Amino acid sequence: MVKLDGNLDCKSLNDEEATELCGLLRGKIIETAAKNGGHLASSLGAVELTVAIHRVFDLTRDRLVFDVGHQCYSHKLLTGRAEAFDTLRTFGGISGYPKPTESPTDAFIAGHASNAVSVALGMARTRTLQEKDHHVLALLGDGAMTGGLAYEGLSNAGQSGEHMIVILNDNGMSISPNVGGLGRRLAHQRLKPQYLNFKKGYRKAMDATTVGRALYRFNHKLKTAVKDALLHCSMFEDMGFTYMGPVDGHNVKLLTRLLRYAKEEVSSPVLLHVRTVKGKGYPPAEAAPDKFHGVGPFDLATGEPKSSAKPNYSAVFGETMCRLALTEPSLCAITAAMQAGTGLDRFAQMYPERFFDVGIAEGHGVTMAAGMAKQGAKPVFAVYSSFLQRGYDMLLHDVAISGLPVIFGVDRAGLVGEDGETHHGTFDVGYLATVPGMTVLAPACFQELEEMLTWAVQKAAGPVAIRYPRGGEGQYRGSYDGSAWVSLRQGTDLTIVTYGATVDAVLTAANLLEREDISAEVVKLNNLTPVDWTPVCDRVRATGRLLVAEECVEAGSVGERLASQLARRGICAKSVTFLNVGKGFVTQGSVGELRKLCGLDGASITAAAKKAVAGR
């Protein structure tokens, strides 16, 4: 009887027990995702593959690099975290991604895509330099192959000669079937135990003498020539890999045998191509893998969400795009494998010829948008804040130098919640401000988002980024008339400057302060850049105190820029307080928990303001 606990040793399991373990893992993953939410379908598709890896390799020594990291739930359950698995993606709990600080078996943090082969090659080369003998694996899946970095890594790894194993988990999300009937037949024959055993013995015998080695090289070249004449050569073989596959990714016995062969009998780079079903073992996820890619809590029996969908910024963005497209025939939408996440499903249905999904290739998306804008189109690139980071060079070189009117819908700006460090949009405020000619707008409600997007499409002459948070709007309601900033309330004791999603907490704080006879002025920025800082600085001169509250890292923040402007003008405030997420990365948890942790909830802002006014 297999038990899912910390004492489980996958290497001691026979094939039947390994199959039983796969069922236990699926049950635990489904049960936990139903309660906590998470990346369900991807992890369900990788269960047998993960078990096979653990049967063959010692991951306390051998290095397994995930790509994308949300395939890792089975791995977490098999590496001492079964008892803590109920805390998955919760504040203070275990991460939904590989995290080396949690376990030495997590080789590398992996929240984004397409980097695993590059990381694994670096590890393999270091192993060789240090004359060590452990194994290195890269597990690619769920769209990772749509990112250009994956191909850069594969090209270099294939030519490196390093012994490393790349596992391509093909669940139909990244590559298309490219092997015909003859190819499938030959692949099937090459992977039979009899063939592998013969190949092993033949190579050993031929390697024993000089004549044998020469004969082996001649026969290998002849075999390659015949194979190339009969069917198209695998792209991976062209790159220098020993290619194995495609094989059934849900046959744990077969996967174990092939991984053991790749580990023990091949000294060159290996690519194992496995076919899996995303959402395997949970019918609702198998039927709608995209819907169950990333989910909130759901009913285990039906798969239906436990809470009904509410209006959110992404949906408002998408609806506004559809409305604008009616009268703007050159308006186009671009996304990087996030059609649903960025609210563009309806746009894609209504205007398929004007909708472009570039895959997990944000840099390419930025540059393609630049090319479209150069030729007179109006491209709008909807992209998560943390993903746009990969297109920074293209923002400068391809968009800004030419001053092209590319619009960026920067979704998931600020704290995003349970996905944690790799997904918080806390850096764009700083890096977008460095892009010459870029206008950065920050709506604080749905209406402002609609009006800012409309202005950008109809009137902007250069690049525009509109950053908005994940989820729904708060209590604040306002409109955008083109003003760079607006005063939401007058005050005499201190000036609080804020923008975007933090407006609600600041207004709450201002009301609490008023009850204690502290008069707080609230200035809301619509533009984060460019801004005429003179009127804002004059207000700080009048109140004598400044507090800036914002959901971004300290470096490059609005607070730092405003403090610099005060210094330039010789304004010496009695106190200057910056409230932001700090200098580093923020952990996972609900957005409410994280705002409290960072001191950006109403109570924390109130306390900081009282301290500033009291001079402490």
N, C-alpha and C positions, 0 to 999 in steps of 0.2 A: 504494500500500500504506500503510494507516494504521498508525502506531506510537503506542503509549501511552507517551509520554515527555514531558519538560519542554518540548520544542520544539513541541508540538502546538498549532495555532491552529484552533479550531473554526470561526471565521468563514470560513476558506478552504476548508472542506470542502463538496463537493456533497452532494446528498441520499443518493446511494448510499454515499459515504464516511462520512457521518454515521450511517447504519444499520450499517455495518461497525464503527464506533467503539462503538456501543451493545453489540455482541456482545463486543468486547474488554473493555469495562468490566464487563459481567456476569461474564465468566470470571474476572477478577482479584478481584472482590468475593467470589464464591463460594469461590475458592481461599483467600483470606486469612481469611474467616470460618470456613472448615473448620479452619484451623490455630489461629486466635486466639480464636474465638468472636466474638459481636457481634450487632448488629441487622441481620439478613440480609434478611428478607422486605420490609421497608419500603424499603430502599435499592434492591433489585432492581426494585420497582415504579416507582421514580422515575427510572430511567436515561434514557429518551427525553426526558422533561421537562427533566432537567438539561442534556442535550446541546443541546436547543433553546434553552434560556435562554442558554447559553454562545455559541451561534451568533448571537444577536441583541444581547446586552448585553455591555458591557465592565465586568466585575465588579471591576476595580481602581478604577473610579469609581462605577458604578451599585451600588446596595445591594440584596442579596438576603438576606432574613431567613427562616430555616428554622423550621418549626413542624410537627412535632416534629423536633429536630435529627438524629435517627438516620436521616433520609433522605439524609444529606449525603455518603455514601461516594463516589458518582460525582463530586461537586463537588471533593472532596479530590484525587481522581485527576487531575482536569483542571486543577488549580491548583498544579502544581509539587511535588506530594507523592507521585507515582507510585513513585519509587524508595524512599521511606520507608514506603510503605503496608504493608509486611510487619511494621512495628512497631506497627500499629494496636492501641490499647487496652493496650499493654504499658508497663511502668515505663520512663520515659524516652522513650517513643515518641510517636506522634501520637495525638490524642484521637479518640474515637468520635463526637464532636460538633463543631459549628463552634466555632472558637476563634481569636479575632482575634490572639492572640499568635503563632499559627502562620503566619497568612497575612493580608495586607490584604484578600483577597477574602472572608474570613469576616467578615461585617458585624456579627454579634452572637452572643454565646454562647447556645446553645439546648439545654438538657438537659431542660427540662420543657415543658409544652404550653400552647397557647391564647393566647400572648402576642404572636405575630408581627405581627398587624394593628396592635395598639397601638404596638409598637416602630416599625413601618414608617411609621405615620402621624406619629409624632414626628419621624422622619427626613425625611419629605416636607415637613412644616411648617417644619422648620429650613432645608431647601433653599430653600423659597420666601422665608423671611425673609432669607436670605443671598444671594438673587438668583442662585442657581446653576441648572444645567440638567441635572443627572444624574437618572437614573430610580431608582425605589424599588419593590421587589417583595416580597411576602410569600407564601411557599409553605406552605400549610396541608395537613396530611394526617394519616392514621393516628390518628384519634380526636380531633384538636385541636378539632373543632367540637362536641364534647360538653362542653366547658368554657365556663362563662359568660363568662369574660373575652374569648373570641373574639367573642361577640355584642356586648359592650360596644364593642370595637374596631371591628367592622363597622358598627355603628350610627353611631358618630362619624365614621368614615372616609367612609361613604357620603354624609353631609351636609356634609362638609368642602369638597368641590369640588376637593380636591388631586388632581393626576394621580399615581396610584399603581396598581399592578397587583396584585391579590390572585389567586393561583392556588390553586384548591381541588382538591387531589389526592384524588379520591373513590375509595377502594379498598374501599368497602363497610364500613369500620370506624366511620364516624361519621354518615353520613346515608343515607336511604333514597331509592330512585328516586321522583321526584315529578313527572315529566313524562310525560303520556299520549301516545297516538299522534299526535294533531294537533300537540302541543307539540314532539315529536321531529321531525316533518316540517318545521315552521316553523324550528326551530333548524338543521336540516340546510340549508335553503334560505338562511338568513341568513349561513351561514358559507362559502358557495360563493365562489370567487375572483371570479366575474362580479358577484355581488351586492356584495361588498366594494368592487370597483373602481368600480361604478356609484355606490355610496353616497359614495365619496370624491369622484368628479367632480361629482356633484349638489350636495354640500355646498359644494364650492369655487365652483361657478357661482352658487349662491344667495347666498353670502356676499359677492359682488362688489358688490351694490347694496342700498339700503335696502328697496326693494320685494321683492327676492329674499329678504332676511333675514326679512321679515314673512311671506312665503309659506312659507318653510321652517318657521317656528315653527307656523303654522297646520297644515301637512301633518303635522308631527311629532305635534301634539296629536291630530289625526284618526287617524293610524296607531296611536297608543297606545290610543285609545278602542276602535278596532276589535279590536286584539289582546286587550285586556282583556275584551271581550265574547266572544271565541272561546275563550280559555283563561285559566286562573288566572295572575295575574301572579306572576312570580318574586319570592320573598322578597327577593332581593338587589336587584332593581330597585326594590322598595318602599323599600329603605334608601338608594337614590340611586346605585347602581352601574349602569354599562353592562354588562349580562350577556351573556356569550358561552359557549355550550355547551348541553348537555354534548357533549364531543368525545372521540375515541379518544386516550387518553393514551400510547399506544405507537406512534403515527404521527408520527415525528420531523419529516417534511416538513410535515404539517398544523400541528403545534404551532409550528414555526418561523414559518410564514406568519402564524398568528394572533397570536403574540407580537409580530411585527414590525408588524402592523396596530395592535395595542393600544399599542405604543410610539410610532408615528409619526402615527396618524390620530385618536386619541381623547385629549381633553385632560381628561376627568373621571375619577373613580375607575372602574376596570374590574375585573370579576370573571370570570376564565376558569375554567370548570368542566370538569375533565378526568376521565375514567373510566380507572382503571388496575387491574391485577391485582397484588395483593400477592404477592411471591415470583416474579414473572414471569421465566421463563427457567430455573428450576430446579424440575423436577417435584415433588420432595418438599416444597419450600416452597410451591408453588402448591396442592398437595393439603392442606397443613396450615399455613396462614399464621400462625395463632396460635402453633403449636409452634415455628416458625422466626422469631418476632418477635425474641426475644432468645435466643441459643443459646451453648452452650459449644462447644469443638472437636468436630467430627463427621467421620464417614467421608464423603469426597467422593462416592463411588460410590453409597452407600445412603442417606445422610442420617442414619444412626443415630449417636447420641452415642458418642464414643470411650471415655468412662468411664460406668459404670453409676450410676444415681441412688442416692444415699445418703440415709438419714433426715436430715431437717433441721427446724429450728424451725418453719418455715411449715407443713410437713406435720403436725407434732405439734399445732400450734395448730388446724388444720382437723379433725383426728381428735377432738380434745378437744371442739370445738364440736359435732360430730355426736353424741358420747356424751352431752353435757349436754342437747342438744335432745330426747333421748328422754324425759327427765323434767321438762323445763322448756318447756312449750308456748308460753310467751310469748317465748322466746329467738329473736332474729332476727340475721341477719348482713348487714352492709353492706360493700361494697367500691367503690373508685373505679377501675373499668376494670382491676382486677388480680385477677380471680377465681382464676386459676391461680397467679399469683405469691404470693398470700397463703394458699395452701393450701385454698381453699374450693370446689374443684371437686366434691368428694363431698357437701359440705353442700348445694350448689346442686342436685344431683341428687336427694338424699333429701328436701329440704325446699324445693322451688321457691317455694312460697307465702311462705316466710319468708326468702328470699334476695333482696337488692336491690343491683343494680349501678347506681350513679349516674353512671357515666362519669367523665371527667376533671374532676370537680367536687367537690373535697374540702370546700370551704366549705359547699356545699349538703349534702354527706353528713353533716357534723357537725350542722348545723341540723336536718336531717330526723331524725337520731337523737335530738336533743333533743325534737322533737315526739312521737316514738314513746315515749320514756321518760316524758314528761309524761302520756301516756294509758295507762300501765301496762305497756307492752312492755319487754323487756329487750334493747336494741340493743347489738350488738358491732360496732364499726367497725374492720375490718382495713385498715390503711393503712401505706404506707412512711413512715418517719420524715421523710425530706426532702419528701414530698408533704403531710404533715400541717401543715407550716409554713403552707400557704395557708389553713388553717382556724383560725389563731390567734385572730382576732377573734371567731369563732363559739364557740370554746372558752370565751372570757371571757363574752361577752354572752348566748349562748343556752344554754350548759350550766352554767357555774359560778355565775352569779348566782342561778339557781334550785336549785342543788345537785342536779342531775339525775343519776341513776345510769346514765350512759352509759359503756360500757367501750371502750377503745381498744386494739386489738392493734397496737402500734407495731413493725412489721416493719422489717428492714434498719437496726436501730439500730447506731450505731458505724460503723466503716470497712467499706465494701461491696466495694471492689476496683476492677475495670477501668473502671467507668463514671465514676469520678473525682469532681471537685469538686461537680458538680451533684447527685450522688446519695448522698454520704456522709451518714449519719444522726448528725451530730456536734453538732447544735444543740438537740435535744429535751431533753436533761438540763437546760439552762438555761431554755428557754422554758416547759417544762411546770411547773417549780418555781415560776413566777410566777403560776400559775392557782390562785386561792383554792379550797381544799377538794379539790384534786386529790391522789389517792394515786398515786404512781409506783412501780412494782415492777420489779425487774430480776432475772429468773431467770438462773442460771448453768448450767443443764442442763435436759434435756427434762422430767424429773419435776417440777422446780420450776415450769416453765411450766404444766404440767397443773394443778398444785395451786394456783398463783396465779390462773389463769383460773377454776378451779372456785370458789375463794373469792370472786372478784369477782362472778361470776354469782349465787352463792347467798347471799352475806352483805353485800356492799358496799352502803352507803346513799347514796353520792355518786359522783362521777366517778372512774374508775380508768384509768390508762394502764399497760400492761404492755409494756415495751420489750425486744426480743430481737434477736439478731444474724442476719445472713444465714448460711445454711449449717448445718453440723452442730455437735454439742456436742463439747467437749474431753474431758479425762481426769476432771475433777471430777464427782463424783456427790453430790447432797445432796437434801434435802427441805425443804418450806416448812411451818412450823407457825404462821404468823402473826407470828413475831418480826420486828422491824424490822432486826435485824442478828444475826450469829452469829460467834463466834470460832473460826476454823479451826485455829489453833495458837497456843500461848503463846510469849512471847518477852520478853526483858528489855532489849535494846539499842535497838530501835526498833519503832514500830507502823506497819504497812502497811495502809492502808484501800483497798478495791477493791470491785468489783461486776461482775456480768454476765460477759461473755466474757473479761475481763481476769484473772479468777480463776486460770486455768491458768498464765499467765505469772508471776503473783505467787507461786504455790505453787512453781513451778520455781525462781524466784529465792530463795525462803526456804530451799529445800533446798541450793542452791549456797552460800548464805551460811553455813549451818550447818557446811559442810565447812571454812569458814575461821573457825570459832569466833565467828560473829556470830549472835546469837539474835534472830530477827525474829518478832514477833507479827503474825498476819494476821487482820484483821477484814473480814468480807464483809457488805456492806449488802444486805439484801433490799428494804428501802424506801429510795428516794432522797428521798422526801417523803411524809408527815411522818416525822420521826425525832426521838426523844429523844436529843439529843446528849450529855447528861451522862455516861452510862457510857463512851461512846467517848472523850470528853475526859479522863475520869479515867485511862483506859489510856494516853493520850498523856502525861499528867502523870507516870505511873509510869515509862515508858520514856525520856521526855525528848526523843524524836525522832519526827517524823511524816513519812511518805511516802504520798502519795495517787496511785494509778495508775488512769486512766480514759480511755476512748475517746470524748472529747468535747472541744469547744473550751474554752479556759481560762475565758472569761467565763461566769459562772453555773455553773461546775463545782462538784462536791461538794467539791473541795479548797478552793475559795474560801469556800464556806459553812462548812466545818469550821474553817478558819483564823479566820473571824469569830467562831465560837463559842468558840474558845480565848481570843481576845482579850477577849471579854466576861467570861469567867470569870477573867481575870488569869493564865492559864497561859502561861508564857513557855518554849516548847520550845527546846532547844539548836539544833535545825535543823528546818525545814519545807520539804519538797520536793514540788513538784507535777509529775507526769508526765502529760501529756495531748497532744492533737494541735496545741496552740499557739493562736495568736490569729486565724489565717486559715483558708484552704481547703487541703485536702490533694489532691495530684495523684492520677493513676491508677496502678494496679499491682495485683499480687496482695495480698491482705490480709496475708500474711506479710511481704512486702516493705515494705508501708506501716507495719506495726507496728514493724519495725526502724527505718524512717526516722523515726518519731515517738518512738522510745525506749521502746516499750511491749512489746517482746519480753523473754523471760526474762533474756537476757544484759545487755540495757540496764538493766533494773530492778535487777539485781544490782550493776552498776557504780554506779548512782546511790545505792543503799543503802550500799555500801561508802564512798562519798565522804561521805555524810551522817554515818555513824558515825565516820569519821576526822576530821570537823570541817572538811572542805575544801569 
